[in-house]
């Protein structure tokens, strides 16, 4: 008999149709093909966030198999049926994996959650275990979403083969969601939970709103708003205005939408709104008073104090000279690596001595 080689799935298909094999071996190969199709379907459902497929124990695929059935199915635990005594599967040569000994059925299941088998495990596959319940799986996905946000991990990291292999090895019962599912539906659900938590804390209370703009690390112009309720700040929404002109009218439109969102969704009472002293912000406040006379508009005093200090430094030459000298000292130490290491050691001693005192 001439040996053949090829992809594993093609070899299983050939074995199920080969006229040189017995009927029991063909049935066994067909059961293995159904098992692989079952695993592939569940992996695709996991990626898309769909429910897992299930196969009842009374399925013909399980009755007709003469060896271990669905031995690598991750969505359920199946106890293998022993083959008939009269049937002994012959030696099968599969490239690149070679099975030199007759195939034997999987041993009896010892634990309810994990099934041990003697079959060869291909790269990227793990021994099948019972998946977590849906509620436990949902909690795991939500915590993973929060972990990636807090640690500033990119969403595409969960699609990396080593990342998925790590979770399959150490947390085989967890169904790891893909990047699209994690950054889509799961992230939206977590954001909705945050909004619901805000509602319970700020409902029917008086609030002061404020907005400010800046450029992020990719040089996009961002405008964000917050409300302050009893000395506690709450973040509202963030807008990307890179493609829009920086005018008072556009800023007024953003502020008006934020006030409407705060009153209609969060159920708070906006009594005042503040912004910085820029030209567009100053005009926006004048327009806001004309549109909503009941709201108090004020400048941001932190920004005002910053401008006042800057004016004082410009008038008093001595302050400007002191700042320039201090900057020169800082630049010199930043460029002198040998002195930096010396200062680091002394800094540790000084901090330790300060703690003791």
C-alpha positions as CSV (number, residue, x, y, z in Angstrom):
1,X,0.0,0.0,0.0
2,X,1.5,3.4,-1.0
3,X,1.6,5.9,1.8
4,X,0.1,9.4,1.1
5,X,0.7,12.7,2.8
6,X,-1.3,15.9,3.0
7,X,-3.4,18.0,5.4
8,X,-4.9,16.3,8.4
9,X,-8.5,17.0,7.4
10,X,-7.9,15.7,3.9
11,X,-6.4,12.5,5.3
12,X,-9.3,11.9,7.5
13,X,-11.7,12.4,4.6
14,X,-9.6,9.9,2.5
15,X,-9.7,7.4,5.3
16,X,-13.5,7.6,5.6
17,X,-13.8,6.9,1.8
18,X,-10.9,4.5,1.2
19,X,-11.9,1.1,-0.1
20,X,-8.9,-0.5,1.5
21,X,-10.2,0.1,5.0
22,X,-12.8,-1.7,6.9
23,X,-16.3,-0.3,7.6
24,X,-15.5,0.2,11.3
25,X,-12.4,2.3,10.4
26,X,-14.5,4.4,7.9
27,X,-17.1,5.0,10.6
28,X,-14.4,6.0,13.1
29,X,-12.9,8.5,10.5
30,X,-16.3,10.0,9.8
31,X,-16.9,10.5,13.5
32,X,-13.5,12.3,13.7
33,X,-14.5,14.5,10.8
34,X,-17.7,15.5,12.5
35,X,-15.8,16.2,15.7
36,X,-13.4,18.5,13.9
37,X,-16.3,20.3,12.2
38,X,-18.0,20.7,15.6
39,X,-14.8,22.2,17.1
40,X,-14.4,24.6,14.1
41,X,-18.0,25.8,14.4
42,X,-17.7,26.4,18.1
43,X,-14.5,28.4,17.6
44,X,-16.2,30.6,15.0
45,X,-19.2,31.1,17.4
46,X,-16.8,32.1,20.2
47,X,-15.1,34.7,17.9
48,X,-18.5,36.1,16.9
49,X,-20.0,36.0,20.4
50,X,-22.7,33.4,19.4
51,X,-24.0,30.5,21.6
52,X,-22.0,27.3,21.5
53,X,-23.3,24.3,19.6
54,X,-24.1,21.2,21.6
55,X,-24.3,17.5,20.6
56,X,-26.5,15.1,22.6
57,X,-24.9,11.9,23.9
58,X,-27.4,9.9,21.9
59,X,-26.1,11.4,18.6
60,X,-25.4,8.9,15.8
61,X,-21.9,10.4,15.6
62,X,-21.2,9.0,19.0
63,X,-22.9,5.6,18.5
64,X,-21.2,4.8,15.2
65,X,-17.6,5.6,16.4
66,X,-15.4,2.7,17.2
67,X,-12.8,4.7,19.1
68,X,-12.8,7.8,21.2
69,X,-15.4,10.3,19.9
70,X,-15.0,14.0,19.8
71,X,-11.8,13.7,21.8
72,X,-10.9,17.3,21.3
73,X,-14.3,19.0,21.7
74,X,-13.9,22.0,24.0
75,X,-17.6,22.7,24.7
76,X,-18.6,19.6,26.4
77,X,-17.3,16.6,28.3
78,X,-17.9,13.2,26.7
79,X,-17.0,9.8,28.1
80,X,-15.6,7.7,25.3
81,X,-17.4,4.4,24.4
82,X,-15.2,1.3,24.2
83,X,-14.8,-0.2,20.8
84,X,-16.1,-3.7,20.0
85,X,-13.6,-6.4,20.9
86,X,-13.6,-7.7,17.4
87,X,-12.5,-4.4,15.8
88,X,-8.9,-3.3,16.1
89,X,-8.1,-0.2,14.1
90,X,-5.1,-0.8,11.9
91,X,-1.9,1.3,11.8
92,X,-2.4,4.6,10.2
93,X,0.4,6.8,8.9
94,X,-0.4,10.5,8.9
95,X,2.1,13.2,7.9
96,X,3.7,15.0,9.6
97,X,2.3,13.0,12.6
98,X,3.0,9.2,12.6
99,X,1.1,6.9,14.8
100,X,3.1,3.7,14.9
101,X,0.9,1.8,17.5
102,X,-2.7,0.8,17.2
103,X,-5.1,3.5,18.3
104,X,-6.7,3.0,21.7
105,X,-9.8,4.5,23.1
106,X,-9.6,7.3,25.7
107,X,-9.6,6.2,29.3
108,X,-12.6,6.5,31.6
109,X,-13.4,10.0,32.7
110,X,-12.0,10.5,36.2
111,X,-13.0,14.0,37.0
112,X,-16.2,15.7,35.9
113,X,-14.5,18.8,34.5
114,X,-11.5,17.5,32.7
115,X,-11.1,14.5,30.3
116,X,-7.7,13.0,29.9
117,X,-6.9,11.3,26.6
118,X,-3.9,9.5,25.2
119,X,-4.5,10.9,21.7
120,X,-1.9,13.2,20.1
121,X,-2.7,16.9,20.7
122,X,-1.9,19.0,17.7
123,X,-0.2,22.4,18.1
124,X,-2.6,25.1,19.2
125,X,-5.0,22.6,20.7
126,X,-5.6,21.8,24.4
127,X,-7.2,18.9,26.3
128,X,-11.0,19.5,26.3
129,X,-12.6,20.8,29.5
130,X,-16.1,21.8,30.4
131,X,-16.7,25.5,29.7
132,X,-17.7,28.0,32.4
133,X,-21.4,28.8,32.8
134,X,-22.7,31.7,30.8
135,X,-22.9,34.0,33.8
136,X,-19.3,33.2,34.8
137,X,-18.1,33.6,31.3
138,X,-19.8,37.0,31.0
139,X,-18.1,38.2,34.2
140,X,-14.8,37.0,32.9
141,X,-15.2,38.9,29.6
142,X,-16.2,42.1,31.5
143,X,-13.2,41.9,33.9
144,X,-10.9,41.3,30.9
145,X,-12.2,44.4,29.2
146,X,-11.6,46.5,32.3
147,X,-8.1,45.0,32.8
148,X,-7.1,46.0,29.2
149,X,-8.5,49.5,29.7
150,X,-6.7,50.1,33.0
151,X,-3.4,48.7,31.7
152,X,-3.7,50.5,28.4
153,X,-3.4,47.3,26.4
154,X,-4.4,47.4,22.7
155,X,-7.5,45.5,21.7
156,X,-5.7,43.6,18.9
157,X,-3.5,41.9,21.6
158,X,-6.3,39.3,22.3
159,X,-6.1,38.1,18.7
160,X,-2.4,37.3,19.0
161,X,-1.7,33.5,18.8
162,X,0.5,33.5,21.9
163,X,-2.1,35.4,23.9
164,X,-4.8,33.0,23.1
165,X,-2.5,30.0,23.6
166,X,-1.6,31.3,27.1
167,X,-5.3,31.5,28.1
168,X,-6.0,28.1,26.6
169,X,-3.2,26.6,28.6
170,X,-3.8,28.2,32.0
171,X,-7.6,28.9,31.8
172,X,-8.9,26.3,29.4
173,X,-12.5,26.7,30.6
174,X,-12.6,30.3,29.6
175,X,-13.9,31.3,26.2
176,X,-11.6,34.1,25.2
177,X,-13.5,36.8,23.2
178,X,-12.0,38.4,20.1
179,X,-10.9,42.0,19.7
180,X,-14.1,43.1,17.8
181,X,-16.3,41.6,20.5
182,X,-14.3,43.0,23.3
183,X,-14.1,46.5,21.9
184,X,-17.7,46.4,20.7
185,X,-20.5,44.9,22.6
186,X,-18.6,44.1,25.8
187,X,-17.1,47.6,26.0
188,X,-20.6,49.2,25.4
189,X,-22.1,47.1,28.2
190,X,-19.4,48.2,30.6
191,X,-19.9,51.9,29.6
192,X,-23.6,51.4,30.2
193,X,-22.9,50.1,33.7
194,X,-20.8,53.2,34.4
195,X,-23.5,55.5,33.3
196,X,-26.1,53.6,35.5
197,X,-23.7,54.0,38.4
198,X,-23.5,57.7,37.8
199,X,-27.2,58.1,37.6
200,X,-27.7,56.7,41.1
201,X,-25.1,59.1,42.5
202,X,-26.1,62.4,40.8
203,X,-29.8,62.1,40.2
204,X,-31.9,65.1,41.3
205,X,-28.7,67.0,42.5
206,X,-27.3,70.3,41.5
207,X,-24.2,70.3,39.3
208,X,-21.6,72.6,37.8
209,X,-20.4,71.7,34.3
210,X,-17.2,72.6,32.6
211,X,-15.4,71.9,29.3
212,X,-11.9,72.1,28.1
213,X,-9.9,71.3,24.9
214,X,-6.5,69.9,24.2
215,X,-4.5,67.8,21.7
216,X,-3.8,64.2,22.3
217,X,-0.7,62.2,21.4
218,X,-1.8,61.9,17.8
219,X,-2.4,65.7,17.6
220,X,-6.2,65.4,17.4
221,X,-8.2,68.3,18.8
222,X,-10.3,67.0,21.7
223,X,-13.1,68.7,23.8
224,X,-14.2,66.9,26.9
225,X,-16.8,67.9,29.5
226,X,-17.3,67.0,33.2
227,X,-19.9,67.8,35.9
228,X,-19.1,68.4,39.5
229,X,-21.7,67.2,42.0
230,X,-20.9,67.9,45.7
231,X,-17.2,68.2,45.1
232,X,-17.0,64.9,43.0
233,X,-16.2,65.1,39.3
234,X,-17.9,62.9,36.7
235,X,-16.8,62.6,33.1
236,X,-19.4,63.2,30.5
237,X,-18.4,62.8,26.8
238,X,-15.4,63.5,24.6
239,X,-15.6,65.0,21.1
240,X,-13.0,65.0,18.3
241,X,-13.2,68.4,16.6
242,X,-10.1,68.0,14.4
243,X,-12.2,68.5,11.2
244,X,-14.2,71.5,12.5
245,X,-13.2,75.1,12.9
246,X,-12.5,76.2,16.4
247,X,-15.3,78.7,16.8
248,X,-17.6,79.8,19.6
249,X,-20.7,78.5,17.7
250,X,-19.3,75.0,17.4
251,X,-18.3,75.0,21.1
252,X,-21.8,76.2,22.0
253,X,-23.3,73.3,20.1
254,X,-21.2,70.8,22.1
255,X,-21.9,72.5,25.5
256,X,-25.7,72.6,24.7
257,X,-25.7,68.9,23.9
258,X,-23.8,68.1,27.1
259,X,-26.2,70.1,29.2
260,X,-29.2,68.4,27.6
261,X,-27.5,65.0,28.2
262,X,-26.9,65.8,31.8
263,X,-30.5,66.9,32.4
264,X,-32.3,64.2,30.4
265,X,-30.1,61.2,30.9
266,X,-28.3,61.7,34.3
267,X,-31.2,63.7,35.7
268,X,-29.1,66.4,37.3
269,X,-29.8,70.2,37.5
270,X,-27.1,72.2,35.8
271,X,-26.8,75.6,37.6
272,X,-23.5,76.8,36.2
273,X,-21.0,76.3,33.4
274,X,-17.4,77.3,33.2
275,X,-14.6,77.3,30.6
276,X,-11.2,78.8,30.1
277,X,-10.5,82.4,29.0
278,X,-9.8,81.7,25.4
279,X,-11.5,83.8,22.7
280,X,-13.8,81.1,21.5
281,X,-14.7,80.1,25.1
282,X,-15.4,83.6,26.2
283,X,-17.8,84.2,23.3
284,X,-19.4,80.8,23.9
285,X,-20.2,81.8,27.4
286,X,-21.9,85.0,26.2
287,X,-23.9,83.0,23.7
288,X,-24.8,80.4,26.3
289,X,-26.3,83.1,28.7
290,X,-28.4,84.4,25.8
291,X,-29.7,80.9,25.1
292,X,-30.0,79.7,28.8
293,X,-30.4,82.8,31.0
294,X,-30.9,80.6,34.2
295,X,-27.3,79.2,34.0
296,X,-24.4,81.0,35.6
297,X,-21.3,81.3,33.4
298,X,-17.8,81.9,34.9
299,X,-14.2,81.7,33.9
300,X,-11.9,78.9,35.0
301,X,-9.9,80.5,37.8
302,X,-7.1,78.0,37.5
303,X,-6.5,79.3,34.0
304,X,-6.9,82.9,35.1
305,X,-4.2,82.4,37.9
306,X,-1.9,80.8,35.4
307,X,-2.2,83.9,33.1
308,X,-1.7,86.3,36.0
309,X,1.5,84.5,37.1
310,X,2.7,84.6,33.5
311,X,2.2,88.3,33.4
312,X,4.0,88.9,36.7
313,X,7.0,86.9,35.4
314,X,7.0,89.1,32.2
315,X,7.0,92.3,34.2
316,X,9.5,91.3,36.9
317,X,12.8,90.5,35.2
318,X,14.3,88.9,38.2
319,X,11.7,86.1,38.1
320,X,12.4,85.4,34.5
321,X,16.1,85.2,35.1
322,X,15.7,82.8,38.0
323,X,13.5,80.5,35.9
324,X,16.0,80.6,33.0
325,X,18.8,79.6,35.4
326,X,16.8,76.8,36.9
327,X,16.0,75.5,33.4
328,X,19.7,75.5,32.5
329,X,20.5,73.5,35.6
330,X,17.8,70.9,34.9
331,X,18.9,70.6,31.2
332,X,22.5,70.1,32.3
333,X,21.7,67.3,34.7
334,X,19.4,65.7,32.1
335,X,22.3,65.5,29.6
336,X,24.9,64.3,32.2
337,X,24.2,60.6,32.7
338,X,27.0,60.1,35.2
339,X,25.7,62.8,37.5
340,X,22.2,61.5,37.1
341,X,23.2,58.1,38.6
342,X,24.9,59.9,41.5
343,X,21.8,62.0,42.2
344,X,19.6,59.0,42.0
345,X,21.5,57.3,44.8
346,X,21.5,60.5,47.0
347,X,17.8,60.9,46.3
348,X,17.1,57.5,47.7
349,X,19.1,58.3,50.8
350,X,17.4,61.6,51.2
351,X,13.9,60.1,50.9
352,X,14.8,57.3,53.4
353,X,16.2,59.9,55.9
354,X,13.1,62.0,55.5
355,X,10.9,59.1,56.3
356,X,12.9,58.3,59.4
357,X,12.7,61.8,60.6
